[in-house]
Amino acid sequence: MDLDKKYFIAGKEFIAPALESGLYVVSTPIGNLKDVSIRSLEILSACDLIYCEDTRTSAKLLNHYGIKTKKAPLHDHNEKSKIDSLLKRLGENQAIAIISDAGTPLISDPGFFSTRAVQEAGFSIFAAPGASAILAALTISAIPADKFSFFGFLPTKAGAKTNALEKLKNWPQTLIFYESPRRLAATIKLLSEIFGEKRKAFIALELTKKFERSMRGDLSELSDLLQDKQIKGEAVIIVAGAEEEILDENIWHLELENALISMSLKTAVNEITNKYSLKRKQVYDEALKIKKNKS
């Protein structure tokens, strides 16, 4: 047994068991270093190499647990160039771990291109689940968690962000976004304007860290709270889904009929489908019926 493959908890030494060859996608704490699983520590200790989003950030966790495994950077700007090296190591029966700066890799973090390449090459991929800012925020939000959709970071440009949110204003499930501290106030204000001032929302900041804080309320209330406030730390935004409305079929039927006068069938169908959040086949069949009756 390789005595270097070890980790420490509260000063006590543990020897990590040998790993099967493959790629290990390992979740790490989102703030509090105690939020790491024993299995994650074993993998990070026993693997041959750890690919890190930022080796300096990851060093804080690894040093805390006395893990000496070799590290290498793998981030958005170099991931594709690392794939050949990764596959070569796996071909040599090595065990490779991939971690992000915090939380679960691939979730608005690097790793997708690597895992896809490993899967296509026929090597094994293992998950070591753990902390996730999305789930941590959702569980304390008091907003329905039975059905939810995650949309990551919204576009940074105002026009693109507005267009993205317009498409989601009638989304029936709970919506989750990430946002940077400097854009948070503007994003909440825009959400209030597009989704409606009374839509319920929750903002989590610095989850599991010393200065963890959160805010609940209507979007308009949260917008007022954030004005002229200095925000630190990435935010998780959770917004209640739109209340389901019973749509009178005559409304969209008539609008589809009018749209077909000046638009192609495909364009008209797409517009009505998106506007009323309908199933495309339902709208397409109705469009064909209208066309047939006109001929």
RADA-V30064 format. One record per pair of residues at least 12 apart in sequence whose C-alpha atoms are under 6 Angstrom apart, sorted by the first residue. I is the first residue (numbers start at 1). J is the second residue. Records with the same first field share a line. If there is no record, write none. Layout:
I: J ; J
//
This chain:
5: 45 ; 46
6: 45
7: 65 ; 66 ; 67
8: 65 ; 66
16: 42 ; 46
21: 93 ; 94 ; 95
22: 95 ; 124 ; 125
23: 96 ; 97 ; 125
24: 97 ; 125 ; 126 ; 127
25: 97 ; 98 ; 127
26: 99 ; 128
27: 103 ; 104 ; 129 ; 130
28: 102 ; 103
29: 102 ; 103 ; 131
30: 102 ; 103
31: 208 ; 209
32: 208 ; 209
45: 67
47: 95 ; 96
48: 95 ; 96
49: 70 ; 71 ; 96
50: 71 ; 97 ; 98
51: 71 ; 72 ; 73 ; 74 ; 98
52: 73 ; 74 ; 99 ; 100
53: 73 ; 74 ; 75 ; 100 ; 101
54: 73
55: 73
75: 110
76: 110
83: 114
103: 131 ; 132
104: 132
141: 202
147: 173
148: 173 ; 174 ; 175
149: 175
150: 176
151: 177
152: 177 ; 178
153: 177 ; 178 ; 179
169: 195
170: 242
171: 241 ; 242
172: 241 ; 242
173: 241
174: 239 ; 240 ; 241
175: 238 ; 239
176: 237 ; 238
177: 236 ; 237
178: 235 ; 236
179: 235
180: 234
181: 231 ; 232 ; 233 ; 234
185: 226
188: 223
189: 223
192: 219 ; 220
197: 219 ; 220
198: 218
199: 218 ; 219
200: 217 ; 218 ; 240
201: 216 ; 217 ; 218 ; 219 ; 238 ; 239
202: 215 ; 216 ; 237 ; 238
203: 215 ; 236 ; 237
204: 235 ; 236
205: 235
206: 233
269: 283 ; 284
//
